[in-house]
Every structure is written in structure tokens, then in C-alpha cells.
């Protein structure tokens, strides 16, 4: 889908100027009513133990293979069914889950995990140390080319000396390793063997919910695991996730009770439901950053002056008001202030003349034409249209191309080399689901993380940054790590491989009868304690 045309451009530009002048939020969007909502029972009164909870989200799942996903929705889906030795609490603090305890050697090289006992996978297979070893070996196997492999590159050996003990030896210290272990969810070895590459369509874990069905583009249904190892959980019979890209449709589903929980909550409609006693709006400061990647290996984005000009040409404060309805803040580093080792940067304040000057110095006094990619949900479209209007003021003409998430992922990851990449600009968000600075840095800015290995879609390469990322990972002293990450953020900020946009305030909406569902700071949804009153 392309968005273009003089009339639309003029209307959008007038809207932006009007909103900035008035200092208020953007216009209300509406959308088509969602067609099939799976098993939703609407506003009927149902026993809490029989309720099918419906959660409407803004985009499709990509895969349910927990070892090969990088998008937050897919991580959410996998976590309902599959657990790790470690996990995260609601503040993204790492806590034991399937591990009963752990210890780390003084040199930071050996991690010993003692496992919980008498736990089974959904297919009846025993959870034990050998199952953990099978999963970690799968992640580490270069032939599998899984997205999580890079996070375990420093693992030199995984041992299972007995059924309840896992010993992991690193080749060098890695201060984010516990966080990475919290991302390494453990799948049934039997299922891995039987299903092979199809495990992403039918995951088998130890979680409180079991896989029932996944109809791509329509629903994911998980059902209660009656043999869950933690007593009294889960408290509902099933959860149906519905991808609903249109903001208007999601809010309509919440209002009618067709959905029990929606995320993201359309920011421009928060004020409309805050007085409704049947609806609760939750707001959480997040680690989610919004940005536009600029392919530094393609003209004209190979010139740092062009990239800096784009940053000066976009009014970030207006972006927060227009696109986010004021529910967010300007991004002033490569990561959110809620992320470990954040270091604030300055510059790139809105300055059209500065942007024009830089473009002229780079040899583009009249601007240029380019494509910007993004997903097809309402808010992403609104963001791309805003960026299109802003850059038009300095002569940069953008062709907006929106795609369904799976299609977009295929377009990006089908390029085996930077030379094959077609991507120019990508309006997207990122949150370190591992909860650490490495998760906010290495996958996005290391030259080892060009697609399909990682999410460095700017194809950014700076030898100093590459080395600092390695040094920061080895640092066992937190102050040393903090200093290195400060250098990393300062350098990337100056190199401008992104147009740095904003940091989300996570907004979700739920029916007042629902509890135990929460959006974590990384944008993933926790449903482990879900309950209907």
C-alpha cells in the first residue's frame, strides 16, 4: 500500500501545523470492525474458570519458535507456552523460573544452574538437564542459523552432569549472560526432534498454557495446562490473541467487550475511555524506542551529512504530539532512559535551515527521492505519513510503503548480503526484551548483526563501536561497562544511522473485570497470572 498525492499531503501538513500550534493530540482514527474474533464471549457473564480471554494486538505473530524470534509480539506468544531457566518480573528484573537456583564462578566464566524437579513438557516429556542441553545446543548450532545464536556465541561448553544440574562454561566473561538465559526458552526435545523447522508453528513447552491453534493473520489460541507445575495457575481456560491492525477496530472491541485487553491502546482515544467504569487504561514507562533506520551502505544515506540532515528536519516534539498524542518523549540517545547504562545525548533539535544546509553540502540541494517501509497498522502508517510531510519541507520526497509484518520481515531478511538489501528507510520500534544494554545495542549496531543475522538494518559499521561492544560484554565491573556504553552511544549518535524519533509510554486498555495481564517495559505482554473476576 502506498500513501501519496498532493491533496493528502496538504491536509496532513495543515493538521501537523495546527496540532503543534494548539499543543494538543492528533486526530481520532477509526477503522473497520474486526471480522472473526475467535472464541470471544463478548459481555456475557461467564464463570471466571470458563472464560476465554481475548487479547487484541496491532500486528501478526511472525513465529512461535522462541529461539528464532526478534519481534516482541512473537516473544509474547512463545512465553505463554514456553519457559526458561530464568525469566523477568514486571520490572524486567531477572528471576529464576525453571531454575531453582544458580551460582556464578568468581572469574565469571562458569554458570551452574540447579533445576526444579518433577516438571513435564506439554507432551509428557520430562524437563531435566539434558533437555536444557539439547535446547542450548540447538541455539548454538551455526547450521540452524537461529536469531538467538549470537547471544550464545561466548558459550564454549554446556554440560548436564546429572538430571537436575546444568553447567555452562563461557570462553570469556559476558555480563549480560543471565539476561540472555532469560530469553532462552526451553522447548520439549521430543518436539524439536519430531517437528524440526515446524516447531515455530506448534511449540511445546512447560508453560501454564498449551498450544491449540494458530491461524496466521486471524488468531493464536492457547489453552490451560491442567498439569502446570505451579499450583493454582492458570486461572482461565484459554487465551485468544487477535491481530487487529486498525486502531478503531481494537478500541471498538474493547468498548463492546469483544476483547478483554488491547495493546497498544490507541493514544488519541485514551481520553475518550478514561471515564468509562468498565475500562481501565494502564500506562507504563517503556524501553521501546521509535526510529527510522537509514541504510548507510546505499546512496544518499552513505553520507553522514544526509543522515544528520534528516534528524534536524524532523520535529520530534511535534511527532510525540501528532503521532503519540503526547504519550511519549523525544528519543535522546540510542536507547530509552529506562534501559541499563543509558547515556543522554544532545543535538538534532528541529532546524529546517540546518537540514537544508547539510543536504546542500552533501550534494543534494534540491533533496532526493526515497522509500520508507513500515508495517500496516494504523499508528505506524500515521508515523510514516508524519515523517513524509516533515522531510518534504527540505526537498526529500518519500514513497510510503506499508506491509504486513511477515511480508516486511521476509523483504528485509531475504537479503543475504548488504549489497542485496533493497531497504532504504524503515520506520520501526525496538525494545531490548533481554532487559540489558547489550540487547539495546549489539543486535542493532554491531556489523555482525546485518540481516538476516540480526536487526542492524541501517547496515551500520564502525570498527570502534564493534570493539567497544565486545569490551562492554567482557566487563565484569559495572562502572567500566557504563563508561564503555557511554562512548558507544555518543559515537552512534554522531554517526546518525537512525532518525532518532521517540520513546513510547506503553498504553494498554482492559476490561475492569480482567486482572493479571500486564505490558512489561519492553512491550511484551505477561499473561501468566491472568484472571477474570
QUILIN-V502264 format. One record per pair of residues at least 6 apart in sequence whose ideal C-beta (glycine too) atoms are under 7 Angstrom apart, sorted by sequence separation. I is the first residue (numbers start at 1). J is the second residue. D is the distance in Angstrom with one decimal. If there is no record, write none. Layout:
I_J_D / I_J_D
This chain:
63_69_5.3 / 69_75_5.8 / 88_94_6.3 / 89_95_5.2 / 96_102_6.8 / 120_126_6.0 / 121_127_6.0 / 138_144_6.1 / 160_166_5.9 / 161_167_6.4 / 214_220_4.7 / 228_234_6.7 / 244_250_4.8 / 253_259_3.7 / 273_279_4.7 / 295_301_5.2 / 296_302_5.8 / 300_306_4.7 / 301_307_6.0 / 320_326_6.2 / 336_342_6.7 / 359_365_6.5 / 374_380_4.6 / 415_421_4.1 / 433_439_6.6 / 443_449_5.1 / 449_455_6.6 / 450_456_5.3 / 451_457_6.1 / 475_481_4.1 / 519_525_5.5 / 520_526_5.8 / 19_26_6.1 / 62_69_6.3 / 88_95_6.9 / 104_111_5.6 / 120_127_6.2 / 139_146_5.8 / 142_149_6.9 / 170_177_6.8 / 192_199_5.9 / 195_202_6.2 / 274_281_5.9 / 294_301_4.3 / 335_342_5.5 / 391_398_5.8 / 415_422_6.9 / 432_439_3.1 / 442_449_6.4 / 449_456_4.2 / 510_517_6.3 / 86_94_5.4 / 87_95_5.9 / 119_127_4.2 / 159_167_4.4 / 191_199_6.1 / 203_211_5.7 / 213_221_5.0 / 254_262_4.9 / 273_281_6.4 / 320_328_4.9 / 359_367_6.4 / 403_411_6.8 / 432_440_4.1 / 517_525_6.6 / 518_526_5.1 / 62_71_5.3 / 69_78_6.5 / 86_95_6.8 / 102_111_6.4 / 103_112_5.2 / 139_148_5.0 / 140_149_6.2 / 202_211_5.7 / 212_221_4.3 / 244_253_6.8 / 250_259_7.0 / 253_262_6.6 / 320_329_6.7 / 333_342_6.1 / 450_459_5.8 / 472_481_5.2 / 475_484_6.4 / 64_74_6.6 / 86_96_6.0 / 87_97_4.0 / 102_112_6.5 / 139_149_5.8 / 158_168_5.4 / 212_222_6.1 / 224_234_5.3 / 320_330_6.5 / 333_343_6.0 / 374_384_4.9 / 388_398_4.4 / 446_456_6.5 / 517_527_5.4 / 41_52_6.3 / 63_74_5.5 / 86_97_6.1 / 102_113_4.7 / 211_222_6.1 / 212_223_4.8 / 251_262_7.0 / 270_281_5.7 / 333_344_5.8 / 387_398_6.9 / 411_422_6.9 / 412_423_5.8 / 443_454_4.5 / 444_455_5.6 / 445_456_6.2 / 508_519_4.8 / 15_27_6.5 / 40_52_6.9 / 61_73_5.5 / 62_74_4.8 / 66_78_4.0 / 85_97_6.6 / 140_152_5.2 / 157_169_4.3 / 187_199_6.3 / 210_222_6.4 / 224_236_6.9 / 250_262_4.5 / 332_344_5.4 / 333_345_4.9 / 372_384_5.5 / 388_400_5.6 / 443_455_5.0 / 444_456_5.7 / 472_484_4.2 / 39_52_4.2 / 61_74_4.9 / 64_77_5.4 / 84_97_5.9 / 85_98_5.0 / 86_99_6.2 / 101_114_4.9 / 115_128_6.8 / 139_152_5.3 / 155_168_6.0 / 156_169_5.4 / 191_204_3.8 / 201_214_6.3 / 209_222_3.8 / 210_223_5.5 / 224_237_5.2 / 294_307_5.1 / 317_330_6.3 / 332_345_5.5 / 471_484_5.5 / 472_485_5.7 / 506_519_4.8 / 516_529_3.5 / 517_530_5.1 / 40_54_4.3 / 59_73_5.8 / 64_78_5.3 / 83_97_5.1 / 84_98_6.5 / 85_99_4.0 / 99_113_4.6 / 100_114_4.9 / 115_129_6.2 / 156_170_6.4 / 209_223_6.4 / 223_237_6.7 / 224_238_6.4 / 316_330_4.3 / 430_444_6.3 / 447_461_4.0 / 516_530_4.3 / 83_98_5.4 / 99_114_6.7 / 100_115_6.2 / 140_155_6.0 / 155_170_6.0 / 156_171_4.4 / 209_224_6.5 / 210_225_4.9 / 223_238_4.4 / 251_266_5.4 / 372_387_6.5 / 385_400_6.5 / 445_460_5.5 / 506_521_7.0 / 516_531_4.7 / 38_54_6.6 / 57_73_5.8 / 61_77_4.9 / 66_82_5.2 / 99_115_6.0 / 100_116_5.0 / 136_152_6.8 / 154_170_4.9 / 187_203_6.2 / 188_204_4.1 / 209_225_5.9 / 222_238_6.5 / 250_266_6.7 / 265_281_6.2 / 294_310_6.7 / 384_400_4.8 / 468_484_5.2 / 515_531_5.1 / 37_54_6.2 / 98_115_6.2 / 154_171_5.2 / 187_204_6.2 / 188_205_6.9 / 208_225_5.5 / 221_238_6.2 / 222_239_5.3 / 242_259_6.9 / 506_523_6.3 / 98_116_5.7 / 154_172_5.8 / 187_205_5.9 / 207_225_6.6 / 251_269_5.2 / 514_532_5.9 / 515_533_6.6 / 136_155_7.0 / 186_205_6.8 / 221_240_5.0 / 247_266_3.8 / 447_466_5.5 / 468_487_5.8 / 469_488_6.7 / 513_532_5.5 / 154_174_4.8 / 185_205_6.5 / 186_206_6.9 / 208_228_4.7 / 445_465_5.8 / 446_466_5.9 / 468_488_5.0 / 513_533_4.8 / 98_119_6.8 / 137_158_6.4 / 219_240_5.5 / 220_241_4.3 / 381_402_5.7 / 136_158_4.8 / 219_241_6.5 / 380_402_6.9 / 206_229_6.8 / 219_242_5.5 / 446_469_5.4 / 465_488_5.7 / 133_158_5.1 / 208_233_5.0 / 209_234_6.2 / 254_279_6.3 / 430_455_6.8 / 208_234_4.3 / 217_243_6.4 / 370_396_6.7 / 372_398_4.9 / 376_402_4.2 / 465_491_5.7 / 133_160_4.7 / 367_394_6.1 / 375_402_6.5 / 376_403_6.1 / 442_469_5.3 / 464_491_6.2 / 465_492_6.4 / 85_113_5.3 / 132_160_7.0 / 152_180_6.7 / 367_395_2.3 / 368_396_6.1 / 369_397_4.7 / 370_398_5.9 / 371_399_4.8 / 372_400_5.7 / 373_401_5.3 / 374_402_5.6 / 375_403_6.6 / 376_404_5.7 / 441_469_6.1 / 98_127_6.7 / 151_180_4.3 / 366_395_5.2 / 367_396_4.6 / 462_491_6.4 / 130_160_5.0 / 209_239_6.4 / 367_397_6.7 / 371_401_5.7 / 373_403_6.7 / 375_405_5.3 / 129_160_3.6 / 426_457_5.4 / 151_183_6.9 / 418_450_5.8 / 129_162_6.6 / 133_166_6.8 / 375_408_6.0 / 462_495_6.2 / 129_163_5.5 / 132_166_4.9 / 316_350_6.9 / 423_457_5.8 / 128_163_4.4 / 129_164_6.3 / 148_183_6.7 / 315_350_4.2 / 359_394_6.3 / 373_408_6.4 / 438_473_6.1 / 460_495_7.0 / 128_164_7.0 / 129_165_5.7 / 148_184_6.7 / 312_348_5.9 / 359_395_7.0 / 415_451_6.0 / 129_166_4.8 / 311_348_4.1 / 460_497_3.9 / 312_350_7.0 / 356_394_5.3 / 413_451_5.0 / 421_459_6.6 / 312_351_4.7 / 313_352_6.3 / 355_394_4.8 / 412_451_5.3 / 413_452_3.9 / 458_497_3.7 / 291_331_6.6 / 387_427_6.4 / 458_498_6.3 / 290_331_6.8 / 352_393_5.9 / 418_459_4.8 / 289_331_5.4 / 312_354_4.6 / 313_355_3.8 / 352_394_6.2 / 312_355_4.0 / 384_427_5.0 / 383_427_5.6 / 139_184_6.4 / 412_457_6.1 / 289_335_6.4 / 309_355_4.3 / 312_358_6.9 / 85_132_6.7 / 117_164_6.1 / 289_336_5.6 / 380_427_6.5 / 441_488_6.2 / 445_492_5.8 / 136_184_6.7 / 288_336_7.0 / 437_485_5.2 / 115_164_4.7 / 135_184_6.8 / 287_336_4.5 / 309_358_3.8 / 114_164_6.0 / 286_336_6.6 / 308_358_5.6 / 309_359_4.7 / 373_423_6.3 / 114_165_6.0 / 115_166_6.7 / 135_186_5.0 / 287_338_4.9 / 135_187_6.0 / 286_338_6.6 / 287_339_5.0 / 373_425_6.8 / 374_426_6.8 / 112_165_6.8 / 113_166_4.5 / 285_338_5.7 / 305_358_4.5 / 306_359_6.5 / 371_424_5.0 / 372_425_4.2 / 373_426_4.9 / 374_427_4.2 / 132_186_5.8 / 138_192_6.4 / 370_424_5.0 / 371_425_6.6 / 374_428_6.7 / 112_167_5.2 / 131_186_6.2 / 134_189_4.3 / 270_325_6.9 / 370_425_6.0 / 372_427_5.9 / 305_361_5.4 / 306_362_4.9 / 323_379_6.9 / 110_167_6.6 / 111_168_4.6 / 267_324_5.4 / 268_325_4.6 / 305_362_4.1 / 131_189_5.0 / 134_192_6.7 / 267_325_3.7 / 306_364_6.7 / 110_169_5.3 / 303_362_4.6 / 323_382_5.3 / 109_169_6.1 / 267_327_4.7 / 323_383_4.8 / 109_170_4.9 / 300_362_6.8 / 125_188_4.9 / 323_386_5.3 / 109_173_6.5 / 125_189_6.5 / 300_364_5.9 / 322_386_5.6 / 108_173_3.7 / 123_188_5.3 / 125_190_4.6 / 111_177_6.6 / 122_188_7.0 / 121_188_3.8 / 123_190_5.7 / 319_386_6.0 / 123_191_6.0 / 300_368_5.4 / 67_138_6.5 / 67_139_5.1 / 314_387_6.3 / 315_390_6.3 / 314_390_4.7 / 70_147_5.2 / 313_390_6.0 / 68_146_4.6 / 69_147_6.5 / 313_391_5.6 / 67_146_4.7 / 68_147_5.1 / 127_206_5.4 / 68_148_6.9 / 292_372_6.9 / 313_393_6.8 / 67_148_4.8 / 123_204_5.2 / 310_391_6.7 / 313_394_4.6 / 122_204_5.0 / 121_204_5.6 / 122_205_6.5 / 94_178_5.1 / 121_205_6.4 / 94_179_5.8 / 121_206_5.6 / 309_394_6.9 / 119_206_5.5 / 435_522_6.8 / 94_182_5.2 / 98_186_6.5 / 122_210_4.7 / 433_522_4.7 / 432_522_6.4 / 431_522_4.1 / 433_524_6.0 / 86_178_6.0 / 431_523_4.8 / 339_432_6.1 / 88_182_5.8 / 86_181_4.7 / 87_182_5.3 / 292_387_6.5 / 85_181_5.7 / 86_182_4.0 / 340_436_5.2 / 341_437_4.0 / 84_181_6.4 / 340_437_4.4 / 84_182_5.6 / 339_437_6.2 / 84_183_6.9 / 84_184_5.3 / 84_185_4.7 / 339_440_5.0 / 83_185_6.1 / 84_186_6.1 / 335_437_7.0 / 82_185_4.0 / 83_186_6.6 / 122_225_6.3 / 82_186_6.8 / 82_187_5.9 / 335_440_4.1 / 79_185_6.9 / 78_185_6.0 / 120_227_6.6 / 334_441_6.9 / 98_206_6.6 / 119_229_4.6 / 116_229_7.0 / 264_379_6.9 / 66_185_3.8 / 66_187_6.8 / 82_203_5.5 / 297_418_4.8 / 81_203_5.2 / 83_205_6.0 / 82_205_3.0 / 83_206_5.2 / 301_424_6.9 / 81_205_4.7 / 83_207_5.2 / 78_203_6.2 / 82_207_5.6 / 81_207_4.4 / 295_421_6.5 / 298_424_6.0 / 80_207_6.0 / 81_209_5.5 / 295_423_5.7 / 80_209_4.7 / 81_210_6.3 / 295_424_5.4 / 81_211_5.6 / 245_376_5.7 / 247_378_3.9 / 294_425_6.0 / 68_200_6.5 / 245_377_3.9 / 246_378_5.5 / 247_379_6.4 / 293_425_6.8 / 245_378_6.5 / 292_425_5.3 / 293_426_4.6 / 65_199_5.4 / 292_426_6.6 / 65_200_3.3 / 292_427_5.0 / 293_428_6.8 / 64_200_5.2 / 63_200_4.0 / 64_201_6.7 / 66_203_6.9 / 291_428_6.9 / 65_203_7.0 / 64_203_4.7 / 290_429_5.0 / 289_429_6.5 / 341_481_6.3 / 81_222_6.0 / 288_429_5.3 / 289_430_5.8 / 341_482_5.0 / 80_222_5.0 / 343_485_6.5 / 77_220_5.6 / 288_431_4.3 / 343_486_4.1 / 287_431_4.8 / 341_485_3.9 / 345_489_6.3 / 286_431_6.8 / 287_432_5.9 / 345_490_6.5 / 343_489_4.7 / 345_493_4.3 / 64_214_6.7 / 348_500_6.5 / 334_489_5.0 / 60_216_6.3 / 333_489_5.0 / 60_217_5.7 / 334_492_5.0 / 61_220_6.0 / 80_239_6.6 / 334_493_6.7 / 333_493_6.6 / 296_458_5.5 / 297_459_4.4 / 295_458_6.3 / 296_459_5.4 / 77_241_6.5 / 293_457_4.4 / 294_458_5.7 / 295_459_5.5 / 296_460_5.3 / 293_458_4.3 / 336_503_4.8 / 331_500_4.5 / 331_501_5.6 / 331_502_5.2 / 330_502_5.9 / 331_503_5.4 / 329_502_6.5 / 328_502_4.7 / 329_503_5.1 / 328_503_5.8 / 328_504_5.3 / 328_505_5.2 / 324_502_6.3 / 327_505_4.5 / 327_507_5.8 / 38_219_4.3 / 36_218_6.0 / 319_501_5.9 / 320_502_5.4 / 38_221_6.4 / 53_236_5.4 / 60_243_4.5 / 319_502_6.0 / 338_521_5.7 / 55_239_6.3 / 57_241_6.2 / 59_243_5.8 / 51_236_5.3 / 52_237_6.2 / 311_496_5.6 / 314_499_6.0 / 316_501_6.3 / 51_237_6.6 / 52_238_4.7 / 53_239_4.8 / 54_240_5.0 / 55_241_5.1 / 56_242_4.8 / 57_243_5.8 / 58_244_6.8 / 59_245_6.4 / 316_502_6.4 / 48_235_6.9 / 50_237_5.6 / 55_242_7.0 / 58_245_5.7 / 49_237_6.6 / 52_240_5.9 / 54_242_6.2 / 56_244_4.5 / 308_496_5.0 / 311_499_5.5 / 307_496_3.9 / 310_499_5.0 / 311_500_6.2 / 307_497_6.7 / 304_495_6.2 / 58_250_7.0 / 304_496_6.3 / 56_250_4.8 / 56_253_5.3 / 39_238_6.8 / 40_240_6.8 / 39_240_5.3 / 296_497_5.4 / 38_240_4.0 / 56_259_4.2 / 294_497_5.9 / 38_242_6.2 / 54_258_6.8 / 55_259_6.8 / 293_497_6.9 / 294_498_6.5 / 37_242_5.7 / 54_259_4.8 / 55_260_6.8 / 293_498_5.9 / 294_499_6.6 / 54_260_5.3 / 55_261_4.6 / 56_262_4.5 / 57_263_5.7 / 58_264_5.8 / 292_498_6.2 / 53_260_5.0 / 291_498_4.2 / 292_499_3.9 / 34_242_6.8 / 291_499_6.2 / 291_500_5.7 / 292_501_6.7 / 34_244_5.1 / 291_501_5.2 / 290_501_4.2 / 290_502_4.7 / 43_256_6.8 / 32_246_6.1 / 42_256_6.7 / 43_257_3.4 / 289_503_5.6 / 290_504_6.6 / 31_246_2.7 / 34_249_4.6 / 42_257_5.0 / 288_503_6.8 / 31_247_6.1 / 33_249_6.0 / 37_253_6.8 / 42_258_5.7 / 288_504_4.1 / 31_248_3.4 / 32_249_6.0 / 286_503_6.8 / 29_247_4.9 / 30_248_3.7 / 31_249_4.5 / 40_258_5.2 / 286_504_4.8 / 288_506_6.8 / 29_248_5.7 / 33_252_6.1 / 34_253_5.9 / 40_259_6.8 / 286_505_6.4 / 285_505_6.1 / 286_506_4.4 / 37_258_5.4 / 283_505_5.7 / 284_506_4.2 / 283_507_5.6 / 281_507_6.7 / 282_508_4.9 / 281_509_5.3 / 279_509_5.9 / 280_510_5.3 / 279_511_6.6 / 280_512_5.4 / 278_511_6.2 / 279_512_6.6 / 278_512_5.4 / 287_521_4.8 / 277_512_6.6 / 284_519_6.0 / 286_521_4.9 / 287_522_5.2 / 288_523_4.8 / 273_509_6.6 / 285_521_6.8 / 29_266_6.7 / 270_507_6.2 / 282_519_6.9 / 284_521_6.2 / 286_523_6.3 / 29_268_6.6 / 28_268_5.3 / 267_507_5.9 / 27_268_6.8 / 28_269_6.3 / 26_268_5.1 / 265_507_4.1 / 25_268_5.4 / 264_507_5.8 / 265_508_5.3 / 264_508_6.9 / 265_509_4.2 / 263_508_4.3 / 262_508_6.7 / 261_508_6.7 / 262_509_5.0 / 261_510_4.5 / 183_433_6.5 / 260_510_6.4 / 183_434_5.1 / 260_511_4.9 / 182_434_6.7 / 261_514_6.0 / 180_434_5.8 / 257_511_6.3 / 260_514_4.8 / 179_434_4.2 / 254_509_5.1 / 179_435_5.3 / 261_517_5.1 / 263_519_5.6 / 179_436_4.3 / 176_434_6.8 / 176_436_4.3 / 179_439_6.8 / 176_438_4.0 / 263_525_6.1 / 239_527_5.9 / 239_530_6.8 / 236_530_5.5 / 233_528_6.7 / 235_530_6.6 / 236_531_6.7 / 25_321_6.5 / 26_322_4.7 / 234_530_6.6 / 235_531_4.3 / 236_532_6.1 / 26_323_6.5 / 176_473_6.5 / 20_318_4.7 / 150_448_6.7 / 175_473_6.4 / 26_325_5.6 / 150_449_6.8 / 174_473_5.3 / 25_325_3.6 / 175_475_6.0 / 20_321_6.5 / 25_326_5.6 / 173_474_5.2 / 175_476_6.2 / 16_318_6.1 / 19_321_5.6 / 172_474_5.5 / 19_322_5.2 / 150_453_6.5 / 173_476_5.1 / 150_454_6.5 / 16_322_5.6 / 175_481_6.0 / 59_375_5.7 / 59_377_5.7 / 58_377_4.3 / 208_528_5.8 / 94_435_6.8 / 62_405_6.1 / 92_435_4.0 / 60_404_6.5 / 62_406_5.8 / 60_405_4.9 / 59_405_4.8 / 60_406_6.0 / 31_378_6.4 / 62_409_5.6 / 88_435_6.0 / 29_378_5.3 / 75_433_5.4 / 72_431_6.1 / 72_433_6.3 / 108_476_5.1 / 16_386_6.7 / 12_385_5.6 / 16_389_5.9 / 1_376_6.4 / 13_389_5.0 / 12_389_5.1 / 3_381_7.0 / 9_389_6.5 / 3_385_5.9 / 9_392_6.8 / 70_455_5.9 / 4_399_6.6 / 4_400_7.0 / 2_399_6.2 / 3_400_4.3 / 2_400_6.2 / 2_401_6.1 / 1_402_4.8 / 90_518_5.7 / 92_520_6.1 / 92_521_5.4 / 90_520_6.2 / 92_522_6.4 / 88_520_6.7 / 90_526_6.7 / 79_524_6.9 / 80_527_5.7 / 76_524_4.7 / 75_524_5.3 / 76_525_4.6 / 72_522_6.5 / 72_523_4.5 / 72_524_5.2 / 53_514_6.9 / 55_525_6.9 / 53_530_5.8 / 53_532_6.7 / 51_532_4.3 / 48_531_6.5 / 48_532_4.3 / 48_533_6.5
